[in-house]
Amino acid sequence: MTVTLNHFSAAFVFALFASIVFGITHRDTAREMIRYGLYCFAMFLGGTLVAGWAMWVLRR
Amino acid sequence: MANSTAGKARAGAGEPVNMMAIVAPAIGWLIPGAGHAIQKRWIRGALLLISISTLFVLGLLMQGRIYKANGGDILDMLGFVGDVGAGSLYIVTLARDWGQGAIAFATADYGTKFMIVAGLLNFIAVADAYHIAIGKKQ
């Protein structure tokens, strides 16, 4: 069985699970964990999108 | 200086030995999230288990390559260190001879990175389980 993910879905899956672990391990209370997890998720995906557009601009 | 060293030694000897501080990281490395579950952090343990295992298994299914113990290229050695963090997932993969990698798939390299990151994330989870065990974190 082989799973094929495109670039964005791979980045999405990576960001989702890494953010969950970061949220749990880097904060103390449940509320802070959720907030930090969401922050990491946004930064991971946002960073991917910004880097993608930056490469598109550089290529032109 | 000698006095301060002796003072540190005395303080270290006076600390109670916490069995959980040894067991939780060990079991947490072997089974991702188990270090939290054994300390009754059920939800955190379950989330860690799901996150780390899914990332590792997805990496395998994407035809990622598993690193074996080696003394060659520095990146290969670092890859091994990352992979070995996944504990039993790594051991089973190695035992079943999975994770040989397939260059026919463009996403196979993503799979390799997924497995390395899963192992590294488990190292963080192990450190967190240790901090809970010694009372540094709730």
N, CA and C atoms of all chains as a GROMACS GRO file, in nm:
protein
  594
    1MET      N    1   0.084  -0.120   0.000
    1MET     CA    2   0.000   0.000   0.000
    1MET      C    3   0.088   0.125   0.000
    2THR      N    4   0.054   0.215  -0.086
    2THR     CA    5   0.134   0.338  -0.096
    2THR      C    6   0.042   0.459  -0.085
    3VAL      N    7   0.084   0.554  -0.005
    3VAL     CA    8   0.011   0.680   0.009
    3VAL      C    9   0.088   0.787  -0.066
    4THR      N   10   0.016   0.861  -0.148
    4THR     CA   11   0.080   0.970  -0.221
    4THR      C   12   0.015   1.101  -0.182
    5LEU      N   13   0.092   1.187  -0.122
    5LEU     CA   14   0.041   1.319  -0.082
    5LEU      C   15   0.107   1.425  -0.169
    6ASN      N   16   0.029   1.526  -0.203
    6ASN     CA   17   0.093   1.637  -0.276
    6ASN      C   18   0.165   1.727  -0.175
    7HIS      N   19   0.234   1.827  -0.224
    7HIS     CA   20   0.317   1.910  -0.138
    7HIS      C   21   0.236   1.975  -0.026
    8PHE      N   22   0.118   2.028  -0.063
    8PHE     CA   23   0.041   2.100   0.038
    8PHE      C   24  -0.016   2.004   0.143
    9SER      N   25  -0.070   1.890   0.098
    9SER     CA   26  -0.126   1.798   0.198
    9SER      C   27  -0.017   1.741   0.288
   10ALA      N   28   0.103   1.721   0.233
   10ALA     CA   29   0.214   1.674   0.318
   10ALA      C   30   0.249   1.780   0.422
   11ALA      N   31   0.252   1.907   0.378
   11ALA     CA   32   0.282   2.016   0.472
   11ALA      C   33   0.172   2.028   0.577
   12PHE      N   34   0.046   2.007   0.533
   12PHE     CA   35  -0.068   2.017   0.625
   12PHE      C   36  -0.060   1.909   0.732
   13VAL      N   37  -0.038   1.786   0.690
   13VAL     CA   38  -0.030   1.672   0.785
   13VAL      C   39   0.086   1.694   0.882
   14PHE      N   40   0.200   1.734   0.827
   14PHE     CA   41   0.317   1.759   0.911
   14PHE      C   42   0.287   1.868   1.014
   15ALA      N   43   0.228   1.979   0.967
   15ALA     CA   44   0.199   2.092   1.056
   15ALA      C   45   0.100   2.050   1.165
   16LEU      N   46   0.000   1.971   1.126
   16LEU     CA   47  -0.104   1.930   1.222
   16LEU      C   48  -0.043   1.849   1.337
   17PHE      N   49   0.030   1.744   1.303
   17PHE     CA   50   0.080   1.654   1.409
   17PHE      C   51   0.196   1.716   1.487
   18ALA      N   52   0.282   1.790   1.419
   18ALA     CA   53   0.392   1.855   1.492
   18ALA      C   54   0.336   1.960   1.588
   19SER      N   55   0.231   2.031   1.546
   19SER     CA   56   0.171   2.133   1.633
   19SER      C   57   0.108   2.071   1.757
   20ILE      N   58   0.043   1.956   1.738
   20ILE     CA   59  -0.019   1.888   1.854
   20ILE      C   60   0.089   1.855   1.957
   21VAL      N   61   0.200   1.797   1.910
   21VAL     CA   62   0.308   1.759   2.003
   21VAL      C   63   0.371   1.883   2.066
   22PHE      N   64   0.394   1.986   1.986
   22PHE     CA   65   0.453   2.109   2.040
   22PHE      C   66   0.361   2.171   2.146
   23GLY      N   67   0.232   2.174   2.116
   23GLY     CA   68   0.137   2.233   2.211
   23GLY      C   69   0.137   2.160   2.343
   24ILE      N   70   0.135   2.027   2.338
   24ILE     CA   71   0.131   1.946   2.461
   24ILE      C   72   0.260   1.961   2.541
   25THR      N   73   0.373   1.962   2.471
   25THR     CA   74   0.501   1.954   2.543
   25THR      C   75   0.557   2.091   2.583
   26HIS      N   76   0.512   2.198   2.520
   26HIS     CA   77   0.573   2.328   2.549
   26HIS      C   78   0.493   2.418   2.642
   27ARG      N   79   0.373   2.377   2.679
   27ARG     CA   80   0.291   2.460   2.767
   27ARG      C   81   0.236   2.378   2.884
   28ASP      N   82   0.189   2.449   2.987
   28ASP     CA   83   0.149   2.381   3.110
   28ASP      C   84  -0.002   2.354   3.121
   29THR      N   85  -0.083   2.453   3.088
   29THR     CA   86  -0.228   2.433   3.105
   29THR      C   87  -0.293   2.397   2.971
   30ALA      N   88  -0.411   2.338   2.981
   30ALA     CA   89  -0.481   2.292   2.860
   30ALA      C   90  -0.510   2.409   2.765
   31ARG      N   91  -0.552   2.520   2.822
   31ARG     CA   92  -0.585   2.637   2.740
   31ARG      C   93  -0.461   2.688   2.665
   32GLU      N   94  -0.350   2.695   2.737
   32GLU     CA   95  -0.225   2.741   2.674
   32GLU      C   96  -0.177   2.642   2.568
   33MET      N   97  -0.198   2.513   2.595
   33MET     CA   98  -0.157   2.411   2.498
   33MET      C   99  -0.231   2.429   2.366
   34ILE      N  100  -0.363   2.450   2.376
   34ILE     CA  101  -0.444   2.467   2.254
   34ILE      C  102  -0.401   2.593   2.179
   35ARG      N  103  -0.384   2.701   2.253
   35ARG     CA  104  -0.344   2.827   2.189
   35ARG      C  105  -0.208   2.814   2.121
   36TYR      N  106  -0.113   2.752   2.190
   36TYR     CA  107   0.022   2.739   2.133
   36TYR      C  108   0.021   2.642   2.014
   37GLY      N  109  -0.061   2.536   2.025
   37GLY     CA  110  -0.073   2.441   1.914
   37GLY      C  111  -0.128   2.510   1.789
   38LEU      N  112  -0.231   2.592   1.808
   38LEU     CA  113  -0.289   2.665   1.695
   38LEU      C  114  -0.188   2.765   1.637
   39TYR      N  115  -0.113   2.830   1.725
   39TYR     CA  116  -0.011   2.925   1.681
   39TYR      C  117   0.095   2.854   1.596
   40CYS      N  118   0.142   2.738   1.645
   40CYS     CA  119   0.244   2.661   1.570
   40CYS      C  120   0.188   2.617   1.435
   41PHE      N  121   0.063   2.571   1.436
   41PHE     CA  122   0.001   2.524   1.312
   41PHE      C  123  -0.005   2.638   1.209
   42ALA      N  124  -0.048   2.755   1.257
   42ALA     CA  125  -0.056   2.870   1.166
   42ALA      C  126   0.083   2.909   1.115
   43MET      N  127   0.181   2.904   1.203
   43MET     CA  128   0.318   2.941   1.161
   43MET      C  129   0.375   2.840   1.060
   44PHE      N  130   0.350   2.711   1.086
   44PHE     CA  131   0.399   2.607   0.993
   44PHE      C  132   0.338   2.627   0.854
   45LEU      N  133   0.203   2.636   0.852
   45LEU     CA  134   0.136   2.647   0.722
   45LEU      C  135   0.162   2.783   0.658
   46GLY      N  136   0.157   2.887   0.740
   46GLY     CA  137   0.185   3.022   0.689
   46GLY      C  138   0.326   3.031   0.632
   47GLY      N  139   0.422   2.974   0.703
   47GLY     CA  140   0.561   2.974   0.657
   47GLY      C  141   0.576   2.902   0.524
   48THR      N  142   0.502   2.790   0.511
   48THR     CA  143   0.506   2.714   0.385
   48THR      C  144   0.452   2.798   0.269
   49LEU      N  145   0.338   2.863   0.295
   49LEU     CA  146   0.277   2.945   0.189
   49LEU      C  147   0.366   3.064   0.152
   50VAL      N  148   0.420   3.131   0.253
   50VAL     CA  149   0.507   3.246   0.227
   50VAL      C  150   0.632   3.203   0.150
   51ALA      N  151   0.692   3.091   0.191
   51ALA     CA  152   0.812   3.041   0.123
   51ALA      C  153   0.778   3.004  -0.022
   52GLY      N  154   0.661   2.944  -0.041
   52GLY     CA  155   0.618   2.906  -0.176
   52GLY      C  156   0.603   3.027  -0.267
   53TRP      N  157   0.534   3.130  -0.215
   53TRP     CA  158   0.516   3.253  -0.294
   53TRP      C  159   0.649   3.323  -0.317
   54ALA      N  160   0.737   3.321  -0.216
   54ALA     CA  161   0.868   3.385  -0.232
   54ALA      C  162   0.948   3.319  -0.344
   55MET      N  163   0.940   3.186  -0.349
   55MET     CA  164   1.012   3.114  -0.456
   55MET      C  165   0.951   3.146  -0.592
   56TRP      N  166   0.816   3.161  -0.593
   56TRP     CA  167   0.748   3.195  -0.720
   56TRP      C  168   0.794   3.334  -0.768
   57VAL      N  169   0.806   3.429  -0.674
   57VAL     CA  170   0.849   3.564  -0.709
   57VAL      C  171   0.995   3.562  -0.758
   58LEU      N  172   1.079   3.488  -0.688
   58LEU     CA  173   1.221   3.482  -0.726
   58LEU      C  174   1.240   3.420  -0.864
   59ARG      N  175   1.152   3.328  -0.897
   59ARG     CA  176   1.166   3.257  -1.024
   59ARG      C  177   1.130   3.345  -1.143
   60ARG      N  178   1.047   3.446  -1.119
   60ARG     CA  179   1.001   3.534  -1.230
   60ARG      C  180   1.108   3.633  -1.273
   61MET      N  181   3.567   2.699   4.644
   61MET     CA  182   3.529   2.615   4.530
   61MET      C  183   3.505   2.470   4.573
   62ALA      N  184   3.599   2.423   4.657
   62ALA     CA  185   3.583   2.286   4.706
   62ALA      C  186   3.457   2.274   4.790
   63ASN      N  187   3.428   2.382   4.866
   63ASN     CA  188   3.308   2.378   4.949
   63ASN      C  189   3.181   2.372   4.865
   64SER      N  190   3.180   2.451   4.754
   64SER     CA  191   3.059   2.451   4.671
   64SER      C  192   3.039   2.316   4.603
   65THR      N  193   3.148   2.252   4.563
   65THR     CA  194   3.138   2.119   4.501
   65THR      C  195   3.083   2.018   4.601
   66ALA      N  196   3.136   2.026   4.723
   66ALA     CA  197   3.089   1.934   4.826
   66ALA      C  198   2.941   1.959   4.857
   67GLY      N  199   2.903   2.087   4.853
   67GLY     CA  200   2.763   2.122   4.880
   67GLY      C  201   2.670   2.064   4.775
   68LYS      N  202   2.713   2.073   4.647
   68LYS     CA  203   2.631   2.015   4.538
   68LYS      C  204   2.619   1.865   4.553
   69ALA      N  205   2.729   1.801   4.590
   69ALA     CA  206   2.727   1.655   4.607
   69ALA      C  207   2.631   1.616   4.718
   70ARG      N  208   2.632   1.694   4.828
   70ARG     CA  209   2.542   1.663   4.938
   70ARG      C  210   2.396   1.681   4.897
   71ALA      N  211   2.371   1.791   4.822
   71ALA     CA  212   2.233   1.817   4.778
   71ALA      C  213   2.185   1.706   4.686
   72GLY      N  214   2.272   1.658   4.597
   72GLY     CA  215   2.235   1.551   4.505
   72GLY      C  216   2.206   1.422   4.579
   73ALA      N  217   2.284   1.394   4.681
   73ALA     CA  218   2.265   1.271   4.757
   73ALA      C  219   2.137   1.276   4.838
   74GLY      N  220   2.093   1.396   4.876
   74GLY     CA  221   1.974   1.408   4.960
   74GLY      C  222   1.844   1.400   4.883
   75GLU      N  223   1.847   1.412   4.748
   75GLU     CA  224   1.724   1.408   4.670
   75GLU      C  225   1.665   1.268   4.669
   76PRO      N  226   1.531   1.258   4.687
   76PRO     CA  227   1.470   1.126   4.683
   76PRO      C  228   1.475   1.067   4.542
   77VAL      N  229   1.495   0.937   4.534
   77VAL     CA  230   1.499   0.871   4.403
   77VAL      C  231   1.356   0.847   4.359
   78ASN      N  232   1.320   0.905   4.245
   78ASN     CA  233   1.185   0.892   4.193
   78ASN      C  234   1.187   0.787   4.081
   79MET      N  235   1.124   0.674   4.109
   79MET     CA  236   1.124   0.564   4.011
   79MET      C  237   1.055   0.605   3.882
   80MET      N  238   0.951   0.688   3.896
   80MET     CA  239   0.875   0.730   3.778
   80MET      C  240   0.962   0.812   3.682
   81ALA      N  241   1.062   0.883   3.737
   81ALA     CA  242   1.150   0.964   3.653
   81ALA      C  243   1.237   0.878   3.562
   82ILE      N  244   1.248   0.749   3.593
   82ILE     CA  245   1.324   0.657   3.508
   82ILE      C  246   1.228   0.578   3.417
   83VAL      N  247   1.117   0.532   3.478
   83VAL     CA  248   1.024   0.445   3.404
   83VAL      C  249   0.949   0.523   3.295
   84ALA      N  250   0.900   0.642   3.330
   84ALA     CA  251   0.817   0.718   3.234
   84ALA      C  252   0.892   0.751   3.104
   85PRO      N  253   1.014   0.805   3.112
   85PRO     CA  254   1.084   0.831   2.985
   85PRO      C  255   1.114   0.703   2.907
   86ALA      N  256   1.149   0.595   2.979
   86ALA     CA  257   1.183   0.470   2.911
   86ALA      C  258   1.063   0.414   2.835
   87ILE      N  259   0.950   0.409   2.904
   87ILE     CA  260   0.829   0.352   2.840
   87ILE      C  261   0.775   0.450   2.736
   88GLY      N  262   0.797   0.579   2.760
   88GLY     CA  263   0.755   0.682   2.664
   88GLY      C  264   0.834   0.674   2.535
   89TRP      N  265   0.960   0.637   2.546
   89TRP     CA  266   1.040   0.620   2.424
   89TRP      C  267   0.993   0.496   2.347
   90LEU      N  268   0.967   0.388   2.423
   90LEU     CA  269   0.927   0.262   2.359
   90LEU      C  270   0.791   0.275   2.290
   91ILE      N  271   0.694   0.331   2.362
   91ILE     CA  272   0.560   0.351   2.306
   91ILE      C  273   0.527   0.499   2.317
   92PRO      N  274   0.521   0.571   2.205
   92PRO     CA  275   0.495   0.715   2.212
   92PRO      C  276   0.368   0.746   2.291
   93GLY      N  277   0.380   0.838   2.386
   93GLY     CA  278   0.265   0.879   2.467
   93GLY      C  279   0.246   0.798   2.594
   94ALA      N  280   0.311   0.682   2.602
   94ALA     CA  281   0.292   0.596   2.719
   94ALA      C  282   0.353   0.657   2.845
   95GLY      N  283   0.456   0.739   2.827
   95GLY     CA  284   0.517   0.806   2.942
   95GLY      C  285   0.419   0.902   3.010
   96HIS      N  286   0.329   0.959   2.931
   96HIS     CA  287   0.226   1.046   2.987
   96HIS      C  288   0.111   0.963   3.043
   97ALA      N  289   0.073   0.859   2.968
   97ALA     CA  290  -0.040   0.775   3.010
   97ALA      C  291  -0.012   0.708   3.144
   98ILE      N  292   0.112   0.665   3.165
   98ILE     CA  293   0.146   0.596   3.290
   98ILE      C  294   0.138   0.691   3.410
   99GLN      N  295   0.142   0.822   3.380
   99GLN     CA  296   0.128   0.921   3.486
   99GLN      C  297  -0.012   0.981   3.489
  100LYS      N  298  -0.105   0.907   3.430
  100LYS     CA  299  -0.248   0.941   3.429
  100LYS      C  300  -0.280   1.068   3.349
  101ARG      N  301  -0.195   1.102   3.253
  101ARG     CA  302  -0.227   1.210   3.158
  101ARG      C  303  -0.278   1.141   3.033
  102TRP      N  304  -0.402   1.088   3.044
  102TRP     CA  305  -0.455   1.001   2.939
  102TRP      C  306  -0.472   1.072   2.806
  103ILE      N  307  -0.533   1.190   2.810
  103ILE     CA  308  -0.562   1.260   2.684
  103ILE      C  309  -0.432   1.300   2.614
  104ARG      N  310  -0.339   1.355   2.692
  104ARG     CA  311  -0.210   1.394   2.633
  104ARG      C  312  -0.139   1.272   2.575
  105GLY      N  313  -0.142   1.162   2.649
  105GLY     CA  314  -0.079   1.038   2.601
  105GLY      C  315  -0.141   0.990   2.472
  106ALA      N  316  -0.275   0.994   2.467
  106ALA     CA  317  -0.344   0.946   2.346
  106ALA      C  318  -0.312   1.036   2.227
  107LEU      N  319  -0.312   1.167   2.250
  107LEU     CA  320  -0.282   1.260   2.140
  107LEU      C  321  -0.139   1.242   2.089
  108LEU      N  322  -0.046   1.221   2.183
  108LEU     CA  323   0.093   1.199   2.141
  108LEU      C  324   0.106   1.069   2.064
  109LEU      N  325   0.038   0.965   2.113
  109LEU     CA  326   0.044   0.835   2.044
  109LEU      C  327  -0.010   0.848   1.901
  110ILE      N  328  -0.126   0.911   1.889
  110ILE     CA  329  -0.188   0.926   1.757
  110ILE      C  330  -0.098   1.010   1.664
  111SER      N  331  -0.050   1.122   1.715
  111SER     CA  332   0.028   1.215   1.631
  111SER      C  333   0.158   1.151   1.583
  112ILE      N  334   0.234   1.097   1.677
  112ILE     CA  335   0.367   1.044   1.642
  112ILE      C  336   0.354   0.917   1.558
  113SER      N  337   0.262   0.829   1.597
  113SER     CA  338   0.246   0.704   1.521
  113SER      C  339   0.196   0.731   1.380
  114THR      N  340   0.098   0.821   1.368
  114THR     CA  341   0.043   0.851   1.235
  114THR      C  342   0.151   0.909   1.144
  115LEU      N  343   0.231   0.999   1.200
  115LEU     CA  344   0.339   1.060   1.120
  115LEU      C  345   0.438   0.952   1.074
  116PHE      N  346   0.472   0.862   1.164
  116PHE     CA  347   0.569   0.757   1.130
  116PHE      C  348   0.511   0.661   1.025
  117VAL      N  349   0.387   0.616   1.049
  117VAL     CA  350   0.325   0.520   0.957
  117VAL      C  351   0.302   0.583   0.820
  118LEU      N  352   0.260   0.710   0.820
  118LEU     CA  353   0.243   0.779   0.691
  118LEU      C  354   0.375   0.785   0.616
  119GLY      N  355   0.482   0.810   0.689
  119GLY     CA  356   0.616   0.812   0.628
  119GLY      C  357   0.648   0.679   0.564
  120LEU      N  358   0.614   0.571   0.634
  120LEU     CA  359   0.637   0.436   0.578
  120LEU      C  360   0.554   0.415   0.453
  121LEU      N  361   0.425   0.454   0.462
  121LEU     CA  362   0.335   0.433   0.348
  121LEU      C  363   0.371   0.520   0.229
  122MET      N  364   0.442   0.628   0.254
  122MET     CA  365   0.489   0.713   0.144
  122MET      C  366   0.621   0.661   0.088
  123GLN      N  367   0.656   0.539   0.128
  123GLN     CA  368   0.778   0.472   0.079
  123GLN      C  369   0.906   0.540   0.126
  124GLY      N  370   0.897   0.596   0.248
  124GLY     CA  371   1.016   0.660   0.305
  124GLY      C  372   1.121   0.556   0.341
  125ARG      N  373   1.242   0.604   0.359
  125ARG     CA  374   1.354   0.515   0.388
  125ARG      C  375   1.389   0.523   0.536
  126ILE      N  376   1.416   0.407   0.596
  126ILE     CA  377   1.456   0.404   0.737
  126ILE      C  378   1.609   0.396   0.743
  127TYR      N  379   1.666   0.471   0.838
  127TYR     CA  380   1.811   0.469   0.854
  127TYR      C  381   1.852   0.363   0.954
  128LYS      N  382   1.958   0.292   0.922
  128LYS     CA  383   2.013   0.192   1.015
  128LYS      C  384   2.138   0.250   1.081
  129ALA      N  385   2.181   0.186   1.189
  129ALA     CA  386   2.303   0.230   1.257
  129ALA      C  387   2.418   0.228   1.158
  130ASN      N  388   2.489   0.340   1.152
  130ASN     CA  389   2.596   0.348   1.052
  130ASN      C  390   2.705   0.443   1.102
  131GLY      N  391   2.821   0.430   1.044
  131GLY     CA  392   2.933   0.518   1.080
  131GLY      C  393   2.983   0.593   0.960
  132GLY      N  394   2.895   0.617   0.865
  132GLY     CA  395   2.936   0.681   0.742
  132GLY      C  396   2.910   0.830   0.739
  133ASP      N  397   2.826   0.872   0.648
  133ASP     CA  398   2.795   1.013   0.629
  133ASP      C  399   2.726   1.070   0.753
  134ILE      N  400   2.760   1.196   0.784
  134ILE     CA  401   2.705   1.259   0.906
  134ILE      C  402   2.553   1.270   0.898
  135LEU      N  403   2.499   1.298   0.778
  135LEU     CA  404   2.354   1.310   0.763
  135LEU      C  405   2.285   1.175   0.784
  136ASP      N  406   2.351   1.067   0.742
  136ASP     CA  407   2.296   0.933   0.767
  136ASP      C  408   2.293   0.903   0.916
  137MET      N  409   2.398   0.945   0.986
  137MET     CA  410   2.402   0.922   1.131
  137MET      C  411   2.293   1.001   1.201
  138LEU      N  412   2.274   1.126   1.158
  138LEU     CA  413   2.168   1.208   1.218
  138LEU      C  414   2.030   1.151   1.186
  139GLY      N  415   2.016   1.098   1.065
  139GLY     CA  416   1.891   1.032   1.027
  139GLY      C  417   1.862   0.914   1.117
  140PHE      N  418   1.964   0.839   1.149
  140PHE     CA  419   1.948   0.724   1.239
  140PHE      C  420   1.905   0.771   1.378
  141VAL      N  421   1.969   0.877   1.426
  141VAL     CA  422   1.934   0.930   1.560
  141VAL      C  423   1.786   0.972   1.562
  142GLY      N  424   1.743   1.038   1.456
  142GLY     CA  425   1.603   1.079   1.447
  142GLY      C  426   1.510   0.959   1.444
  143ASP      N  427   1.541   0.863   1.360
  143ASP     CA  428   1.454   0.745   1.345
  143ASP      C  429   1.442   0.665   1.474
  144VAL      N  430   1.556   0.649   1.544
  144VAL     CA  431   1.557   0.563   1.662
  144VAL      C  432   1.471   0.621   1.775
  145GLY      N  433   1.440   0.750   1.766
  145GLY     CA  434   1.354   0.813   1.867
  145GLY      C  435   1.214   0.757   1.867
  146ALA      N  436   1.172   0.695   1.757
  146ALA     CA  437   1.035   0.643   1.749
  146ALA      C  438   1.016   0.514   1.826
  147GLY      N  439   1.122   0.462   1.887
  147GLY     CA  440   1.111   0.347   1.977
  147GLY      C  441   1.064   0.220   1.909
  148SER      N  442   0.952   0.166   1.958
  148SER     CA  443   0.905   0.037   1.906
  148SER      C  444   0.868   0.046   1.759
  149LEU      N  445   0.821   0.162   1.716
  149LEU     CA  446   0.787   0.177   1.574
  149LEU      C  447   0.910   0.152   1.488
  150TYR      N  448   1.023   0.206   1.533
  150TYR     CA  449   1.148   0.187   1.461
  150TYR      C  450   1.193   0.040   1.466
  151ILE      N  451   1.182  -0.018   1.585
  151ILE     CA  452   1.228  -0.157   1.603
  151ILE      C  453   1.146  -0.252   1.513
  152VAL      N  454   1.014  -0.233   1.513
  152VAL     CA  455   0.927  -0.320   1.430
  152VAL      C  456   0.959  -0.300   1.282
  153THR      N  457   0.975  -0.175   1.242
  153THR     CA  458   1.007  -0.146   1.102
  153THR      C  459   1.136  -0.214   1.059
  154LEU      N  460   1.235  -0.207   1.147
  154LEU     CA  461   1.364  -0.268   1.117
  154LEU      C  462   1.352  -0.421   1.113
  155ALA      N  463   1.277  -0.476   1.209
  155ALA     CA  464   1.263  -0.621   1.218
  155ALA      C  465   1.189  -0.678   1.097
  156ARG      N  466   1.088  -0.604   1.048
  156ARG     CA  467   1.010  -0.652   0.935
  156ARG      C  468   1.073  -0.612   0.801
  157ASP      N  469   1.185  -0.544   0.808
  157ASP     CA  470   1.256  -0.502   0.687
  157ASP      C  471   1.172  -0.408   0.600
  158TRP      N  472   1.090  -0.327   0.667
  158TRP     CA  473   1.014  -0.225   0.595
  158TRP      C  474   1.102  -0.101   0.580
  159GLY      N  475   1.048  -0.002   0.511
  159GLY     CA  476   1.117   0.126   0.501
  159GLY      C  477   1.244   0.120   0.418
  160GLN      N  478   1.237   0.050   0.306
  160GLN     CA  479   1.355   0.042   0.219
  160GLN      C  480   1.365   0.161   0.125
  161GLY      N  481   1.255   0.236   0.114
  161GLY     CA  482   1.256   0.353   0.028
  161GLY      C  483   1.240   0.314  -0.118
  162ALA      N  484   1.170   0.397  -0.191
  162ALA     CA  485   1.150   0.370  -0.335
  162ALA      C  486   1.170   0.499  -0.411
  163ILE      N  487   1.275   0.501  -0.489
  163ILE     CA  488   1.304   0.625  -0.562
  163ILE      C  489   1.204   0.650  -0.674
  164ALA      N  490   1.118   0.549  -0.702
  164ALA     CA  491   1.018   0.567  -0.807
  164ALA      C  492   0.914   0.669  -0.765
  165PHE      N  493   0.898   0.690  -0.633
  165PHE     CA  494   0.796   0.784  -0.585
  165PHE      C  495   0.862   0.917  -0.548
  166ALA      N  496   0.806   1.024  -0.602
  166ALA     CA  497   0.862   1.157  -0.574
  166ALA      C  498   0.844   1.195  -0.427
  167THR      N  499   0.737   1.142  -0.365
  167THR     CA  500   0.709   1.181  -0.226
  167THR      C  501   0.782   1.092  -0.125
  168ALA      N  502   0.863   0.999  -0.172
  168ALA     CA  503   0.933   0.910  -0.080
  168ALA      C  504   1.026   0.987   0.013
  169ASP      N  505   1.083   1.095  -0.037
  169ASP     CA  506   1.172   1.175   0.047
  169ASP      C  507   1.094   1.243   0.160
  170TYR      N  508   0.970   1.284   0.131
  170TYR     CA  509   0.884   1.338   0.237
  170TYR      C  510   0.864   1.230   0.344
  171GLY      N  511   0.839   1.108   0.298
  171GLY     CA  512   0.817   0.997   0.392
  171GLY      C  513   0.937   0.977   0.484
  172THR      N  514   1.056   0.984   0.426
  172THR     CA  515   1.178   0.970   0.507
  172THR      C  516   1.182   1.078   0.615
  173LYS      N  517   1.150   1.201   0.575
  173LYS     CA  518   1.152   1.312   0.672
  173LYS      C  519   1.042   1.297   0.777
  174PHE      N  520   0.927   1.248   0.736
  174PHE     CA  521   0.817   1.225   0.830
  174PHE      C  522   0.862   1.131   0.942
  175MET      N  523   0.932   1.024   0.905
  175MET     CA  524   0.974   0.926   1.006
  175MET      C  525   1.080   0.984   1.099
  176ILE      N  526   1.171   1.063   1.042
  176ILE     CA  527   1.274   1.126   1.126
  176ILE      C  528   1.208   1.223   1.225
  177VAL      N  529   1.115   1.303   1.174
  177VAL     CA  530   1.049   1.401   1.260
  177VAL      C  531   0.966   1.331   1.368
  178ALA      N  532   0.901   1.220   1.331
  178ALA     CA  533   0.823   1.145   1.431
  178ALA      C  534   0.914   1.103   1.547
  179GLY      N  535   1.032   1.056   1.514
  179GLY     CA  536   1.128   1.015   1.618
  179GLY      C  537   1.173   1.134   1.702
  180LEU      N  538   1.200   1.246   1.638
  180LEU     CA  539   1.245   1.365   1.711
  180LEU      C  540   1.133   1.419   1.801
  181LEU      N  541   1.010   1.415   1.750
  181LEU     CA  542   0.897   1.460   1.833
  181LEU      C  543   0.881   1.368   1.954
  182ASN      N  544   0.908   1.240   1.935
  182ASN     CA  545   0.898   1.148   2.049
  182ASN      C  546   1.004   1.179   2.154
  183PHE      N  547   1.122   1.224   2.110
  183PHE     CA  548   1.225   1.265   2.207
  183PHE      C  549   1.173   1.381   2.294
  184ILE      N  550   1.104   1.475   2.229
  184ILE     CA  551   1.047   1.589   2.304
  184ILE      C  552   0.942   1.538   2.403
  185ALA      N  553   0.859   1.443   2.356
  185ALA     CA  554   0.755   1.387   2.443
  185ALA      C  555   0.818   1.314   2.562
  186VAL      N  556   0.928   1.246   2.538
  186VAL     CA  557   0.999   1.175   2.646
  186VAL      C  558   1.050   1.275   2.750
  187ALA      N  559   1.109   1.385   2.702
  187ALA     CA  560   1.158   1.489   2.794
  187ALA      C  561   1.043   1.547   2.875
  188ASP      N  562   0.928   1.564   2.810
  188ASP     CA  563   0.811   1.618   2.879
  188ASP      C  564   0.763   1.521   2.987
  189ALA      N  565   0.762   1.392   2.954
  189ALA     CA  566   0.720   1.290   3.053
  189ALA      C  567   0.814   1.293   3.174
  190TYR      N  568   0.942   1.314   3.147
  190TYR     CA  569   1.040   1.323   3.257
  190TYR      C  570   1.012   1.445   3.345
  191HIS      N  571   0.982   1.558   3.281
  191HIS     CA  572   0.953   1.679   3.358
  191HIS      C  573   0.828   1.663   3.443
  192ILE      N  574   0.730   1.591   3.392
  192ILE     CA  575   0.610   1.564   3.473
  192ILE      C  576   0.648   1.474   3.592
  193ALA      N  577   0.731   1.376   3.565
  193ALA     CA  578   0.769   1.280   3.671
  193ALA      C  579   0.845   1.346   3.785
  194ILE      N  580   0.928   1.444   3.752
  194ILE     CA  581   1.007   1.509   3.859
  194ILE      C  582   0.933   1.629   3.918
  195GLY      N  583   0.812   1.654   3.870
  195GLY     CA  584   0.730   1.760   3.927
  195GLY      C  585   0.758   1.899   3.873
  196LYS      N  586   0.836   1.907   3.768
  196LYS     CA  587   0.867   2.037   3.708
  196LYS      C  588   0.747   2.089   3.627
  197LYS      N  589   0.664   1.997   3.584
  197LYS     CA  590   0.545   2.033   3.504
  197LYS      C  591   0.428   1.952   3.555
  198GLN      N  592   0.306   2.005   3.540
  198GLN     CA  593   0.188   1.933   3.587
  198GLN      C  594   0.135   1.837   3.483
   0.00000   0.00000   0.00000
